[in-house]
Amino acid sequence: MKKHPLVINGGHHLDIDQDLLNSAFQWFDNHSTNIKLIFDENYKIRYISYSAELLLGYTRDFLLNSNLLDYVCQEDLETIKEYVNSIGFDRTRLEIAFKNCDGRTVYTSTHLGQINDNHKGKTYYICVINDISELKTARKMLMNSEKLSSVGQLAASVVHEIRNPLTSIKGFLQLLESDSKEHKVYFDIMTEEIEKIESITSELLYIAKPSPNQMKDENLTTILKEVCMLMKSQARLSEISIDLSTDQADHFINCDRSQIKQVFINLIKNAIEAMEHSGTIRVHIYKDDVLTVDVIDEGHGVPDELKDRIGEPFLSTKEKGTGLGLMVTKQILDKHHASLKVLDHEIKGSIFRIRFY
């Protein structure tokens, strides 16, 4: 039987039967998702497990005898070279980014060790590579969450600072109005605009507060009126109007008011961003068999292959979108026993339809 005498760095001899070695590697492949890899001093891949096909997308035969550095992202090339060129290390852990066959970056935690073949007088390097892309994504989301939390706290502070002078201005305006009836129309306009600012600051303050997750009966029509008021200023910057309509004056649902507001803020914000030109976003509340809200935009629409995947993290039709807004939206709706469906609008754009069961 053919044997491979290997000496692990540190002087431990291993005489392993080739068939036994193959059986061991076969077992590793069948029971793990990480990659086992051996390469030589020229970075030529001498062994790689079949699990590499799942992670990198290339076939095992394609990867064998190719250069490992061809799959390492540019920014990590010097890192891996530095450790390979260092003398006498036993094992080290590196975070290395690889490119898969589709050009996507795969972030890994790579354990790298050195082995010597004294029989042939050669040095080899052995790796165990674990995919940590989801962990990296979670870290990034946590950082963004912390940033958003800071922004929320800042928004609350700014709102308090704005409301105090607004109260003073509104008070003096009312005093001036009582002394002068000649320009009443101007005073009415100024008072109305100040009340709009007050309304917007109140909404910002409400959203900035952590959600108490309290469910109670709320008037959905009133909630949507408040959201539309809040979003009109952002829509106006893009020359977009928001039209709210309802089949009856009031529609009540049991909900967390803050979370449901967040749902419609996300949907209207997405609708604004989907429209490259001026137009109208229509928000329609109605009751058929269940209470339903349609948010209708005049954008390019959502491709058919993505409609059923709306709400997946990092799925977005926008160049710089993350898809996290719709992911959060869908999670909130799930908690409220509601569904989100995307339909094509007959004229132009998309209908984001929410149904409360």
C-alpha positions as CSV (number, residue, x, y, z in Angstrom):
1,M,0.0,0.0,0.0
2,K,1.3,3.5,-0.9
3,K,2.0,5.7,2.0
4,H,2.6,9.5,2.3
5,P,5.1,10.3,5.1
6,L,4.1,13.9,6.2
7,V,5.8,15.9,8.9
8,I,3.6,18.5,10.5
9,N,5.6,21.7,11.3
10,G,7.0,20.9,14.7
11,G,8.4,17.5,13.9
12,H,5.4,15.1,14.3
13,H,5.6,12.3,11.7
14,L,2.5,10.9,10.0
15,D,2.6,7.8,7.8
16,I,-0.9,7.8,6.3
17,D,-2.2,5.2,3.9
18,Q,-3.3,6.9,0.7
19,D,-6.6,5.1,0.6
20,L,-7.3,6.0,4.2
21,L,-6.3,9.6,3.5
22,N,-8.8,9.7,0.5
23,S,-11.5,8.2,2.7
24,A,-10.9,10.8,5.4
25,F,-11.0,13.7,2.9
26,Q,-14.2,12.1,1.4
27,W,-15.8,12.1,4.9
28,F,-14.8,15.8,5.4
29,D,-16.4,16.7,2.1
30,N,-19.6,14.9,2.9
31,H,-20.0,16.3,6.4
32,S,-18.9,20.0,6.2
33,T,-19.4,23.1,4.1
34,N,-16.0,24.6,4.7
35,I,-13.1,24.2,2.1
36,K,-10.0,22.2,2.7
37,L,-7.2,23.2,0.5
38,I,-3.4,22.4,0.1
39,F,-1.2,24.7,-2.1
40,D,2.6,24.7,-2.7
41,E,5.2,27.5,-2.5
42,N,4.1,28.8,-5.9
43,Y,0.4,29.0,-4.7
44,K,-0.5,26.2,-7.0
45,I,-3.6,24.3,-5.7
46,R,-2.6,20.7,-5.1
47,Y,-5.7,19.6,-3.3
48,I,-9.1,21.1,-2.8
49,S,-12.3,19.7,-1.4
50,Y,-15.5,19.4,-3.4
51,S,-17.1,21.8,-1.0
52,A,-15.3,24.6,-2.9
53,E,-17.8,24.2,-5.8
54,L,-20.6,25.4,-3.5
55,L,-18.6,28.4,-2.2
56,L,-16.7,29.5,-5.2
57,G,-18.9,28.2,-8.0
58,Y,-16.0,26.6,-10.0
59,T,-15.7,22.9,-10.4
60,R,-13.1,21.0,-8.4
61,D,-11.3,20.0,-11.6
62,F,-11.1,23.6,-12.7
63,L,-9.6,24.7,-9.4
64,L,-7.0,21.9,-9.1
65,N,-3.5,23.0,-10.3
66,S,-4.7,26.6,-10.8
67,N,-3.1,29.5,-8.8
68,L,-4.8,30.3,-5.5
69,L,-4.0,34.0,-5.8
70,D,-6.3,34.2,-8.9
71,Y,-9.3,33.8,-6.6
72,V,-8.1,36.2,-3.8
73,C,-9.5,39.7,-3.8
74,Q,-6.9,42.4,-4.6
75,E,-7.0,44.0,-1.2
76,D,-6.0,40.7,0.5
77,L,-3.2,39.5,-1.8
78,E,-0.4,41.1,0.3
79,T,-1.9,39.7,3.5
80,I,-1.8,36.1,2.4
81,K,1.7,36.5,0.8
82,E,3.0,38.0,4.0
83,Y,2.0,35.0,6.1
84,V,3.1,32.5,3.5
85,N,6.5,34.1,3.3
86,S,7.0,34.2,7.1
87,I,9.2,31.4,8.4
88,G,8.1,28.7,10.8
89,F,4.5,29.6,11.6
90,D,2.4,26.7,12.9
91,R,-1.1,28.1,12.3
92,T,-2.7,31.5,11.9
93,R,-6.2,32.8,11.3
94,L,-6.8,35.4,8.5
95,E,-9.9,37.0,7.2
96,I,-9.5,36.7,3.4
97,A,-12.0,37.8,0.7
98,F,-12.3,35.5,-2.3
99,K,-14.0,36.1,-5.7
100,N,-16.5,33.5,-6.8
101,C,-17.2,32.6,-10.5
102,D,-20.0,35.3,-10.6
103,G,-17.6,38.0,-9.4
104,R,-19.3,38.2,-6.0
105,T,-17.1,38.7,-3.0
106,V,-17.1,35.8,-0.5
107,Y,-15.7,36.8,2.9
108,T,-14.0,34.0,4.8
109,S,-12.2,33.1,8.0
110,T,-9.2,31.1,6.8
111,H,-7.0,29.0,9.1
112,L,-3.6,28.6,7.4
113,G,-0.9,26.1,8.4
114,Q,2.4,24.9,7.1
115,I,3.3,21.2,6.4
116,N,6.6,19.7,5.1
117,D,7.0,16.7,2.9
118,N,10.5,15.5,4.0
119,H,10.3,12.7,1.5
120,K,10.4,15.2,-1.4
121,G,11.9,18.1,0.6
122,K,9.0,20.4,-0.2
123,T,6.9,22.8,1.9
124,Y,3.1,22.9,1.5
125,Y,0.4,25.1,3.0
126,I,-2.9,23.8,4.2
127,C,-6.1,25.8,4.7
128,V,-9.5,25.4,6.2
129,I,-11.7,28.1,4.7
130,N,-15.1,29.1,6.3
131,D,-17.6,31.4,4.7
132,I,-18.4,34.3,7.1
133,S,-20.2,36.5,4.5
134,E,-23.4,36.5,6.6
135,L,-21.4,37.4,9.8
136,K,-19.8,40.3,7.9
137,T,-23.2,41.4,6.7
138,A,-24.6,41.1,10.3
139,R,-21.7,43.2,11.6
140,K,-22.4,45.9,8.9
141,M,-26.1,45.9,9.7
142,L,-25.3,46.3,13.4
143,M,-23.0,49.3,12.7
144,N,-25.7,50.8,10.5
145,S,-28.3,50.2,13.3
146,E,-26.1,51.9,15.8
147,K,-25.7,54.9,13.4
148,L,-29.5,55.0,12.8
149,S,-30.0,55.0,16.6
150,S,-27.6,57.9,16.9
151,V,-29.5,59.8,14.1
152,G,-32.8,59.1,15.9
153,Q,-31.4,60.5,19.1
154,L,-30.0,63.5,17.3
155,A,-33.4,64.1,15.5
156,A,-35.2,64.1,18.8
157,S,-32.8,66.7,20.2
158,V,-33.1,68.9,17.0
159,V,-36.9,68.7,17.2
160,H,-36.9,69.9,20.8
161,E,-34.6,72.8,19.8
162,I,-36.9,73.8,16.8
163,R,-40.2,73.6,18.7
164,N,-39.2,76.2,21.3
165,P,-38.6,79.0,18.9
166,L,-41.6,77.9,16.8
167,T,-43.8,78.3,19.8
168,S,-42.5,81.8,20.4
169,I,-42.9,82.8,16.7
170,K,-46.4,81.5,16.7
171,G,-47.3,83.4,19.9
172,F,-46.0,86.7,18.6
173,L,-47.7,86.2,15.2
174,Q,-51.0,85.7,17.0
175,L,-50.4,89.0,18.9
176,L,-49.6,90.9,15.7
177,E,-52.7,89.4,14.0
178,S,-54.9,90.7,16.8
179,D,-53.5,94.2,16.3
180,S,-53.7,94.3,12.6
181,K,-56.7,93.1,10.6
182,E,-55.4,94.7,7.4
183,H,-53.1,91.8,6.4
184,K,-55.1,88.9,7.8
185,V,-54.6,86.7,4.7
186,Y,-50.8,86.9,5.2
187,F,-51.1,86.0,8.9
188,D,-53.3,83.0,8.0
189,I,-50.7,81.7,5.6
190,M,-47.8,82.1,8.0
191,T,-49.8,80.5,10.8
192,E,-50.7,77.6,8.5
193,E,-47.1,77.1,7.5
194,I,-45.9,77.2,11.1
195,E,-48.5,74.5,12.0
196,K,-47.2,72.4,9.2
197,I,-43.7,72.6,10.6
198,E,-45.0,71.8,14.1
199,S,-46.8,68.7,12.6
200,I,-43.6,67.5,10.9
201,T,-41.5,68.0,14.0
202,S,-44.0,66.1,16.0
203,E,-43.9,63.2,13.6
204,L,-40.1,63.2,13.6
205,L,-40.1,63.1,17.4
206,Y,-42.6,60.2,17.4
207,I,-40.6,58.2,14.9
208,A,-37.2,58.9,16.7
209,K,-38.5,57.3,19.9
210,P,-37.9,53.6,20.4
211,S,-41.0,51.6,19.5
212,P,-42.9,50.5,22.7
213,N,-44.4,47.6,20.7
214,Q,-47.8,48.4,22.1
215,M,-50.8,47.1,20.2
216,K,-54.1,49.0,20.4
217,D,-57.0,50.1,18.1
218,E,-55.8,52.9,15.9
219,N,-57.4,54.9,13.0
220,L,-55.4,53.8,9.9
221,T,-56.9,56.7,7.9
222,T,-55.5,59.2,10.5
223,I,-52.1,57.4,10.5
224,L,-51.9,57.7,6.7
225,K,-52.8,61.3,6.7
226,E,-50.0,62.0,9.1
227,V,-47.5,60.0,7.1
228,C,-48.5,61.7,3.9
229,M,-48.1,65.1,5.5
230,L,-44.6,64.1,6.7
231,M,-43.5,62.7,3.3
232,K,-44.9,65.6,1.2
233,S,-41.8,67.8,1.7
234,Q,-39.5,65.0,0.5
235,A,-41.8,64.3,-2.5
236,R,-42.0,68.0,-3.4
237,L,-38.2,68.1,-3.9
238,S,-38.7,65.6,-6.7
239,E,-41.8,67.5,-8.0
240,I,-44.0,64.6,-6.9
241,S,-47.4,65.0,-5.2
242,I,-49.0,62.5,-2.8
243,D,-52.7,61.9,-3.2
244,L,-54.5,60.1,-0.4
245,S,-58.0,58.7,-0.9
246,T,-60.3,56.5,1.1
247,D,-63.7,54.8,0.6
248,Q,-64.9,55.9,4.0
249,A,-63.9,58.4,6.7
250,D,-62.4,55.9,9.3
251,H,-60.7,52.5,9.2
252,F,-59.6,51.0,12.5
253,I,-57.0,48.3,13.0
254,N,-55.2,46.8,16.1
255,C,-51.6,47.8,15.6
256,D,-48.4,49.4,17.0
257,R,-48.9,52.9,15.7
258,S,-45.2,53.7,15.4
259,Q,-44.4,50.5,13.5
260,I,-47.3,50.9,11.0
261,K,-46.1,54.5,10.4
262,Q,-42.7,53.1,9.6
263,V,-44.2,50.7,7.1
264,F,-45.9,53.5,5.1
265,I,-42.9,55.8,5.4
266,N,-40.8,53.1,3.8
267,L,-43.2,52.4,1.0
268,I,-43.8,56.0,0.1
269,K,-40.0,56.7,0.3
270,N,-39.5,53.8,-2.1
271,A,-42.2,55.1,-4.4
272,I,-40.5,58.5,-4.5
273,E,-37.1,57.0,-5.3
274,A,-38.7,54.7,-8.0
275,M,-40.0,57.8,-9.9
276,E,-37.3,59.5,-12.0
277,H,-39.7,62.2,-13.2
278,S,-42.4,64.3,-11.7
279,G,-45.8,62.6,-11.1
280,T,-48.2,61.5,-8.4
281,I,-48.0,58.8,-5.8
282,R,-51.5,57.5,-4.9
283,V,-52.3,56.0,-1.5
284,H,-55.8,54.4,-1.5
285,I,-57.5,52.9,1.6
286,Y,-60.5,50.6,1.0
287,K,-62.3,47.6,2.3
288,D,-63.3,44.7,0.1
289,D,-63.1,41.3,2.0
290,V,-60.3,42.8,4.2
291,L,-58.9,46.2,4.9
292,T,-56.5,47.1,2.1
293,V,-54.0,49.9,1.3
294,D,-52.5,50.4,-2.2
295,V,-49.4,52.6,-2.6
296,I,-49.2,53.3,-6.4
297,D,-46.2,54.9,-8.0
298,E,-45.3,55.9,-11.6
299,G,-41.9,54.4,-11.7
300,H,-40.5,51.7,-14.0
301,G,-42.1,48.8,-12.1
302,V,-40.6,45.7,-10.4
303,P,-39.3,42.9,-12.7
304,D,-41.5,39.8,-12.5
305,E,-38.7,37.6,-11.2
306,L,-38.3,39.9,-8.2
307,K,-41.9,40.4,-7.2
308,D,-42.1,37.2,-5.0
309,R,-38.7,38.0,-3.5
310,I,-39.6,41.4,-2.2
311,G,-38.5,41.7,1.5
312,E,-35.3,39.6,1.1
313,P,-32.3,41.4,2.6
314,F,-30.0,43.1,0.1
315,L,-32.5,42.6,-2.7
316,S,-33.1,46.0,-4.4
317,T,-33.8,47.3,-7.9
318,K,-32.0,50.6,-6.9
319,E,-28.3,50.9,-7.7
320,K,-27.3,51.8,-4.1
321,G,-30.3,50.1,-2.4
322,T,-29.9,47.5,0.3
323,G,-33.5,46.2,0.4
324,L,-33.4,46.5,4.2
325,G,-36.3,49.0,4.2
326,L,-38.6,46.5,2.6
327,M,-37.2,43.7,4.8
328,V,-38.2,45.6,7.9
329,T,-41.5,46.5,6.4
330,K,-42.3,42.8,5.7
331,Q,-41.3,41.8,9.2
332,I,-43.6,44.5,10.8
333,L,-46.5,43.4,8.6
334,D,-45.9,39.7,9.5
335,K,-46.3,40.7,13.2
336,H,-49.5,42.5,12.3
337,H,-51.0,39.6,10.4
338,A,-50.8,41.6,7.2
339,S,-49.4,40.8,3.7
340,L,-47.4,42.7,1.1
341,K,-47.8,42.0,-2.6
342,V,-46.3,43.8,-5.6
343,L,-48.5,44.2,-8.7
344,D,-48.1,46.0,-12.0
345,H,-50.0,49.2,-12.4
346,E,-52.0,49.1,-15.6
347,I,-50.9,52.6,-16.6
348,K,-47.4,52.8,-15.3
349,G,-45.4,51.8,-12.3
350,S,-46.2,49.4,-9.4
351,I,-48.9,48.8,-6.8
352,F,-47.6,47.9,-3.4
353,R,-50.7,46.3,-1.8
354,I,-51.0,45.7,1.9
355,R,-53.9,43.6,3.2
356,F,-54.8,43.4,6.9
357,Y,-56.4,40.1,7.9
